[in-house]
Amino acid sequence: MDTEFDLIFQMVGWTNFWNITKLGSSLLTLEFLCTLQYYEGGIAFQMFKQDIMLSWRELSDHLGFSSRCILNIDSDLPNFERHQF
């Protein structure tokens, strides 16, 4: 699985996204992952002990995805079962 992520991140130009070794990043990552929650309109999590809620659009903007790359999963991938994925 690590090999697949490395290949995928390399293909989308995120070669420095996967291996981050800066001091403190482990604790922040744990805080983020332990508090991450999915809701219908986006995600919620804690960072620096503050509650944060982001819509899918806000998350996309923060990650730097182009607004031209908007997909409607239901119509673009009609047979995709996200809960089974």
N, CA, C and O atoms as CSV, one atom per row, in Angstrom:
chain,resi,resn,atom,element,x,y,z
A,1,MET,N,N,0.822,-1.183,0.000
A,1,MET,CA,C,0.000,0.000,0.000
A,1,MET,C,C,0.877,1.261,0.000
A,1,MET,O,O,0.544,2.230,-0.683
A,2,ASP,N,N,1.979,1.270,0.744
A,2,ASP,CA,C,2.874,2.431,0.753
A,2,ASP,C,C,3.416,2.718,-0.638
A,2,ASP,O,O,3.571,3.876,-1.025
A,3,THR,N,N,3.702,1.661,-1.389
A,3,THR,CA,C,4.211,1.827,-2.747
A,3,THR,C,C,3.161,2.492,-3.623
A,3,THR,O,O,3.487,3.363,-4.429
A,4,GLU,N,N,1.906,2.090,-3.472
A,4,GLU,CA,C,0.832,2.687,-4.257
A,4,GLU,C,C,0.669,4.162,-3.916
A,4,GLU,O,O,0.505,4.986,-4.816
A,5,PHE,N,N,0.711,4.508,-2.631
A,5,PHE,CA,C,0.589,5.910,-2.239
A,5,PHE,C,C,1.746,6.721,-2.798
A,5,PHE,O,O,1.530,7.823,-3.303
A,6,ASP,N,N,2.969,6.206,-2.722
A,6,ASP,CA,C,4.119,6.919,-3.273
A,6,ASP,C,C,3.930,7.191,-4.761
A,6,ASP,O,O,4.208,8.292,-5.237
A,7,LEU,N,N,3.457,6.187,-5.492
A,7,LEU,CA,C,3.238,6.345,-6.928
A,7,LEU,C,C,2.129,7.362,-7.216
A,7,LEU,O,O,2.273,8.215,-8.092
A,8,ILE,N,N,1.037,7.264,-6.483
A,8,ILE,CA,C,-0.091,8.181,-6.684
A,8,ILE,C,C,0.329,9.610,-6.369
A,8,ILE,O,O,0.048,10.525,-7.144
A,9,PHE,N,N,1.005,9.812,-5.228
A,9,PHE,CA,C,1.422,11.165,-4.852
A,9,PHE,C,C,2.438,11.717,-5.844
A,9,PHE,O,O,2.442,12.918,-6.113
A,10,GLN,N,N,3.292,10.871,-6.387
A,10,GLN,CA,C,4.257,11.322,-7.388
A,10,GLN,C,C,3.531,11.756,-8.660
A,10,GLN,O,O,3.901,12.753,-9.279
A,11,MET,N,N,2.499,11.009,-9.048
A,11,MET,CA,C,1.766,11.310,-10.278
A,11,MET,C,C,0.995,12.630,-10.179
A,11,MET,O,O,0.844,13.333,-11.178
A,12,VAL,N,N,0.504,12.971,-8.977
A,12,VAL,CA,C,-0.253,14.222,-8.830
A,12,VAL,C,C,0.620,15.373,-8.349
A,12,VAL,O,O,0.114,16.466,-8.095
A,13,GLY,N,N,1.938,15.140,-8.219
A,13,GLY,CA,C,2.856,16.207,-7.854
A,13,GLY,C,C,2.980,16.458,-6.371
A,13,GLY,O,O,3.380,17.548,-5.962
A,14,TRP,N,N,2.642,15.466,-5.546
A,14,TRP,CA,C,2.710,15.619,-4.096
A,14,TRP,C,C,3.855,14.793,-3.517
A,14,TRP,O,O,3.661,14.100,-2.518
A,15,THR,N,N,5.024,14.847,-4.110
A,15,THR,CA,C,6.128,14.001,-3.652
A,15,THR,C,C,6.566,14.325,-2.235
A,15,THR,O,O,7.082,13.448,-1.542
A,16,ASN,N,N,6.378,15.556,-1.783
A,16,ASN,CA,C,6.776,15.918,-0.417
A,16,ASN,C,C,5.634,15.833,0.580
A,16,ASN,O,O,5.815,16.154,1.754
A,17,PHE,N,N,4.471,15.409,0.136
A,17,PHE,CA,C,3.295,15.355,1.007
A,17,PHE,C,C,3.344,14.167,1.961
A,17,PHE,O,O,2.909,14.279,3.108
A,18,TRP,N,N,3.854,13.059,1.513
A,18,TRP,CA,C,3.758,11.803,2.260
A,18,TRP,C,C,4.763,11.710,3.398
A,18,TRP,O,O,4.367,11.375,4.514
A,19,ASN,N,N,6.031,11.988,3.174
A,19,ASN,CA,C,7.065,11.830,4.194
A,19,ASN,C,C,7.420,13.174,4.809
A,19,ASN,O,O,8.266,13.902,4.289
A,20,ILE,N,N,6.770,13.498,5.917
A,20,ILE,CA,C,7.038,14.750,6.624
A,20,ILE,C,C,7.703,14.386,7.949
A,20,ILE,O,O,7.144,13.628,8.742
A,21,THR,N,N,8.897,14.927,8.186
A,21,THR,CA,C,9.650,14.558,9.390
A,21,THR,C,C,9.923,15.767,10.278
A,21,THR,O,O,10.856,15.743,11.082
A,22,LYS,N,N,9.127,16.816,10.146
A,22,LYS,CA,C,9.335,18.003,10.957
A,22,LYS,C,C,8.921,17.736,12.395
A,22,LYS,O,O,7.973,16.994,12.653
A,23,LEU,N,N,9.644,18.350,13.329
A,23,LEU,CA,C,9.365,18.189,14.743
A,23,LEU,C,C,7.923,18.607,15.048
A,23,LEU,O,O,7.487,19.687,14.649
A,24,GLY,N,N,7.211,17.771,15.735
A,24,GLY,CA,C,5.840,18.070,16.108
A,24,GLY,C,C,4.806,17.540,15.141
A,24,GLY,O,O,3.628,17.466,15.491
A,25,SER,N,N,5.197,17.173,13.953
A,25,SER,CA,C,4.208,16.728,12.982
A,25,SER,C,C,3.542,15.420,13.408
A,25,SER,O,O,2.381,15.188,13.070
A,26,SER,N,N,4.246,14.571,14.135
A,26,SER,CA,C,3.649,13.307,14.584
A,26,SER,C,C,2.505,13.552,15.551
A,26,SER,O,O,1.449,12.930,15.436
A,27,LEU,N,N,2.704,14.453,16.503
A,27,LEU,CA,C,1.642,14.735,17.471
A,27,LEU,C,C,0.445,15.410,16.815
A,27,LEU,O,O,-0.700,15.101,17.144
A,28,LEU,N,N,0.702,16.324,15.894
A,28,LEU,CA,C,-0.403,16.975,15.196
A,28,LEU,C,C,-1.155,15.984,14.318
A,28,LEU,O,O,-2.380,16.042,14.216
A,29,THR,N,N,-0.426,15.084,13.691
A,29,THR,CA,C,-1.060,14.061,12.860
A,29,THR,C,C,-1.942,13.163,13.706
A,29,THR,O,O,-3.062,12.841,13.311
A,30,LEU,N,N,-1.447,12.754,14.870
A,30,LEU,CA,C,-2.247,11.916,15.768
A,30,LEU,C,C,-3.495,12.648,16.241
A,30,LEU,O,O,-4.582,12.070,16.270
A,31,GLU,N,N,-3.346,13.921,16.613
A,31,GLU,CA,C,-4.506,14.703,17.047
A,31,GLU,C,C,-5.532,14.788,15.919
A,31,GLU,O,O,-6.729,14.609,16.144
A,32,PHE,N,N,-5.058,15.060,14.714
A,32,PHE,CA,C,-5.955,15.158,13.554
A,32,PHE,C,C,-6.674,13.836,13.311
A,32,PHE,O,O,-7.900,13.805,13.203
A,33,LEU,N,N,-5.919,12.749,13.225
A,33,LEU,CA,C,-6.514,11.452,12.890
A,33,LEU,C,C,-7.436,10.929,13.988
A,33,LEU,O,O,-8.455,10.304,13.695
A,34,CYS,N,N,-7.087,11.178,15.244
A,34,CYS,CA,C,-7.922,10.690,16.351
A,34,CYS,C,C,-9.245,11.443,16.460
A,34,CYS,O,O,-10.212,10.920,17.012
A,35,THR,N,N,-9.291,12.655,15.941
A,35,THR,CA,C,-10.509,13.450,16.057
A,35,THR,C,C,-11.253,13.590,14.735
A,35,THR,O,O,-12.314,14.213,14.699
A,36,LEU,N,N,-10.736,13.034,13.659
A,36,LEU,CA,C,-11.336,13.170,12.332
A,36,LEU,C,C,-12.702,12.503,12.290
A,36,LEU,O,O,-12.852,11.337,12.655
A,37,GLN,N,N,-13.695,13.262,11.838
A,37,GLN,CA,C,-15.051,12.749,11.693
A,37,GLN,C,C,-15.607,13.179,10.345
A,37,GLN,O,O,-15.388,14.304,9.897
A,38,TYR,N,N,-16.316,12.286,9.717
A,38,TYR,CA,C,-16.977,12.548,8.439
A,38,TYR,C,C,-18.410,12.959,8.727
A,38,TYR,O,O,-19.075,12.354,9.568
A,39,TYR,N,N,-18.880,13.966,8.045
A,39,TYR,CA,C,-20.304,14.272,8.041
A,39,TYR,C,C,-20.712,14.525,6.591
A,39,TYR,O,O,-19.852,14.691,5.726
A,40,GLU,N,N,-21.981,14.556,6.327
A,40,GLU,CA,C,-22.464,14.585,4.939
A,40,GLU,C,C,-21.892,15.747,4.126
A,40,GLU,O,O,-21.652,15.598,2.928
A,41,GLY,N,N,-21.672,16.904,4.761
A,41,GLY,CA,C,-21.198,18.061,4.021
A,41,GLY,C,C,-19.701,18.271,4.036
A,41,GLY,O,O,-19.213,19.199,3.390
A,42,GLY,N,N,-18.941,17.432,4.760
A,42,GLY,CA,C,-17.492,17.621,4.831
A,42,GLY,C,C,-16.859,16.815,5.954
A,42,GLY,O,O,-17.251,15.678,6.216
A,43,ILE,N,N,-15.862,17.425,6.624
A,43,ILE,CA,C,-15.171,16.752,7.721
A,43,ILE,C,C,-15.047,17.699,8.911
A,43,ILE,O,O,-15.117,18.919,8.764
A,44,ALA,N,N,-14.862,17.114,10.083
A,44,ALA,CA,C,-14.612,17.855,11.312
A,44,ALA,C,C,-13.418,17.199,11.997
A,44,ALA,O,O,-13.258,15.980,11.938
A,45,PHE,N,N,-12.582,18.007,12.646
A,45,PHE,CA,C,-11.409,17.493,13.348
A,45,PHE,C,C,-10.922,18.547,14.325
A,45,PHE,O,O,-11.438,19.664,14.359
A,46,GLN,N,N,-9.922,18.182,15.121
A,46,GLN,CA,C,-9.277,19.128,16.025
A,46,GLN,C,C,-7.839,19.347,15.594
A,46,GLN,O,O,-7.152,18.415,15.176
A,47,MET,N,N,-7.395,20.586,15.702
A,47,MET,CA,C,-6.011,20.933,15.433
A,47,MET,C,C,-5.628,21.998,16.450
A,47,MET,O,O,-6.296,23.026,16.561
A,48,PHE,N,N,-4.560,21.754,17.186
A,48,PHE,CA,C,-4.140,22.637,18.275
A,48,PHE,C,C,-5.269,22.824,19.280
A,48,PHE,O,O,-5.467,23.917,19.812
A,49,LYS,N,N,-6.010,21.743,19.535
A,49,LYS,CA,C,-7.124,21.700,20.490
A,49,LYS,C,C,-8.276,22.621,20.121
A,49,LYS,O,O,-9.065,23.001,20.986
A,50,GLN,N,N,-8.385,22.984,18.847
A,50,GLN,CA,C,-9.501,23.783,18.361
A,50,GLN,C,C,-10.340,22.930,17.412
A,50,GLN,O,O,-9.806,22.219,16.560
A,51,ASP,N,N,-11.655,23.010,17.570
A,51,ASP,CA,C,-12.556,22.278,16.686
A,51,ASP,C,C,-12.627,22.985,15.335
A,51,ASP,O,O,-12.816,24.200,15.268
A,52,ILE,N,N,-12.475,22.217,14.269
A,52,ILE,CA,C,-12.508,22.762,12.915
A,52,ILE,C,C,-13.479,21.938,12.081
A,52,ILE,O,O,-13.441,20.708,12.103
A,53,MET,N,N,-14.340,22.619,11.351
A,53,MET,CA,C,-15.260,21.961,10.420
A,53,MET,C,C,-15.017,22.559,9.041
A,53,MET,O,O,-15.017,23.779,8.877
A,54,LEU,N,N,-14.814,21.705,8.062
A,54,LEU,CA,C,-14.588,22.148,6.693
A,54,LEU,C,C,-15.579,21.460,5.766
A,54,LEU,O,O,-15.804,20.254,5.860
A,55,SER,N,N,-16.161,22.235,4.883
A,55,SER,CA,C,-16.986,21.630,3.833
A,55,SER,C,C,-16.031,20.991,2.828
A,55,SER,O,O,-14.826,21.244,2.861
A,56,TRP,N,N,-16.563,20.178,1.953
A,56,TRP,CA,C,-15.712,19.546,0.934
A,56,TRP,C,C,-15.064,20.610,0.048
A,56,TRP,O,O,-13.911,20.454,-0.354
A,57,ARG,N,N,-15.788,21.687,-0.262
A,57,ARG,CA,C,-15.238,22.770,-1.087
A,57,ARG,C,C,-14.083,23.465,-0.360
A,57,ARG,O,O,-13.044,23.728,-0.965
A,58,GLU,N,N,-14.255,23.766,0.938
A,58,GLU,CA,C,-13.196,24.412,1.718
A,58,GLU,C,C,-11.966,23.516,1.816
A,58,GLU,O,O,-10.838,23.992,1.689
A,59,LEU,N,N,-12.180,22.226,2.041
A,59,LEU,CA,C,-11.065,21.291,2.115
A,59,LEU,C,C,-10.317,21.242,0.787
A,59,LEU,O,O,-9.086,21.248,0.765
A,60,SER,N,N,-11.040,21.195,-0.294
A,60,SER,CA,C,-10.433,21.185,-1.619
A,60,SER,C,C,-9.600,22.443,-1.854
A,60,SER,O,O,-8.490,22.375,-2.381
A,61,ASP,N,N,-10.149,23.592,-1.456
A,61,ASP,CA,C,-9.416,24.851,-1.603
A,61,ASP,C,C,-8.141,24.863,-0.762
A,61,ASP,O,O,-7.089,25.289,-1.236
A,62,HIS,N,N,-8.232,24.395,0.489
A,62,HIS,CA,C,-7.058,24.366,1.370
A,62,HIS,C,C,-5.976,23.421,0.854
A,62,HIS,O,O,-4.787,23.673,1.052
A,63,LEU,N,N,-6.379,22.343,0.198
A,63,LEU,CA,C,-5.410,21.392,-0.350
A,63,LEU,C,C,-4.847,21.856,-1.691
A,63,LEU,O,O,-3.931,21.233,-2.228
A,64,GLY,N,N,-5.386,22.936,-2.229
A,64,GLY,CA,C,-4.852,23.510,-3.456
A,64,GLY,C,C,-5.379,22.897,-4.736
A,64,GLY,O,O,-4.771,23.058,-5.794
A,65,PHE,N,N,-6.504,22.196,-4.657
A,65,PHE,CA,C,-7.081,21.643,-5.877
A,65,PHE,C,C,-7.709,22.756,-6.697
A,65,PHE,O,O,-8.279,23.697,-6.146
A,66,SER,N,N,-7.606,22.650,-7.982
A,66,SER,CA,C,-8.161,23.649,-8.882
A,66,SER,C,C,-9.684,23.602,-8.837
A,66,SER,O,O,-10.282,22.527,-8.785
A,67,SER,N,N,-10.301,24.775,-8.858
A,67,SER,CA,C,-11.764,24.823,-8.851
A,67,SER,C,C,-12.343,24.285,-10.158
A,67,SER,O,O,-13.535,23.984,-10.226
A,68,ARG,N,N,-11.517,24.162,-11.192
A,68,ARG,CA,C,-11.974,23.594,-12.465
A,68,ARG,C,C,-12.123,22.077,-12.381
A,68,ARG,O,O,-12.716,21.466,-13.270
A,69,CYS,N,N,-11.595,21.468,-11.331
A,69,CYS,CA,C,-11.625,20.004,-11.193
A,69,CYS,C,C,-12.778,19.571,-10.295
A,69,CYS,O,O,-12.615,18.686,-9.455
A,70,ILE,N,N,-13.914,20.178,-10.468
A,70,ILE,CA,C,-15.073,19.836,-9.648
A,70,ILE,C,C,-15.733,18.588,-10.232
A,70,ILE,O,O,-16.037,18.531,-11.423
A,71,LEU,N,N,-15.949,17.596,-9.379
A,71,LEU,CA,C,-16.599,16.362,-9.794
A,71,LEU,C,C,-17.876,16.159,-8.998
A,71,LEU,O,O,-17.944,16.499,-7.817
A,72,ASN,N,N,-18.861,15.617,-9.634
A,72,ASN,CA,C,-20.039,15.152,-8.942
A,72,ASN,C,C,-19.931,13.636,-8.933
A,72,ASN,O,O,-20.210,12.983,-9.938
A,73,ILE,N,N,-19.528,13.080,-7.808
A,73,ILE,CA,C,-19.250,11.640,-7.718
A,73,ILE,C,C,-20.447,10.806,-8.155
A,73,ILE,O,O,-20.284,9.799,-8.844
A,74,ASP,N,N,-21.646,11.218,-7.759
A,74,ASP,CA,C,-22.834,10.423,-8.091
A,74,ASP,C,C,-23.059,10.318,-9.602
A,74,ASP,O,O,-23.434,9.255,-10.097
A,75,SER,N,N,-22.834,11.403,-10.333
A,75,SER,CA,C,-23.066,11.338,-11.779
A,75,SER,C,C,-21.823,10.897,-12.548
A,75,SER,O,O,-21.938,10.221,-13.571
A,76,ASP,N,N,-20.623,11.276,-12.063
A,76,ASP,CA,C,-19.395,10.922,-12.777
A,76,ASP,C,C,-18.977,9.473,-12.566
A,76,ASP,O,O,-18.377,8.867,-13.454
A,77,LEU,N,N,-19.288,8.914,-11.405
A,77,LEU,CA,C,-18.978,7.508,-11.104
A,77,LEU,C,C,-20.245,6.826,-10.594
A,77,LEU,O,O,-20.375,6.590,-9.393
A,78,PRO,N,N,-21.170,6.508,-11.481
A,78,PRO,CA,C,-22.479,6.006,-11.046
A,78,PRO,C,C,-22.423,4.676,-10.294
A,78,PRO,O,O,-23.313,4.401,-9.489
A,79,ASN,N,N,-21.421,3.855,-10.526
A,79,ASN,CA,C,-21.344,2.547,-9.867
A,79,ASN,C,C,-20.416,2.543,-8.658
A,79,ASN,O,O,-20.150,1.484,-8.089
A,80,PHE,N,N,-19.918,3.714,-8.256
A,80,PHE,CA,C,-18.995,3.811,-7.125
A,80,PHE,C,C,-19.774,3.701,-5.815
A,80,PHE,O,O,-20.717,4.455,-5.575
A,81,GLU,N,N,-19.373,2.769,-4.987
A,81,GLU,CA,C,-19.993,2.576,-3.663
A,81,GLU,C,C,-18.988,3.043,-2.620
A,81,GLU,O,O,-18.120,2.279,-2.198
A,82,ARG,N,N,-19.112,4.328,-2.199
A,82,ARG,CA,C,-18.103,4.905,-1.297
A,82,ARG,C,C,-18.059,4.209,0.056
A,82,ARG,O,O,-16.998,4.152,0.677
A,83,HIS,N,N,-19.170,3.685,0.523
A,83,HIS,CA,C,-19.173,3.014,1.832
A,83,HIS,C,C,-18.507,1.639,1.755
A,83,HIS,O,O,-17.952,1.164,2.745
A,84,GLN,N,N,-18.561,1.005,0.596
A,84,GLN,CA,C,-17.875,-0.271,0.423
A,84,GLN,C,C,-16.404,-0.072,0.109
A,84,GLN,O,O,-15.590,-0.957,0.373
A,85,PHE,N,N,-16.047,1.093,-0.459
A,85,PHE,CA,C,-14.659,1.401,-0.801
A,85,PHE,C,C,-13.831,1.482,0.454
A,85,PHE,O,O,-12.628,1.732,0.385
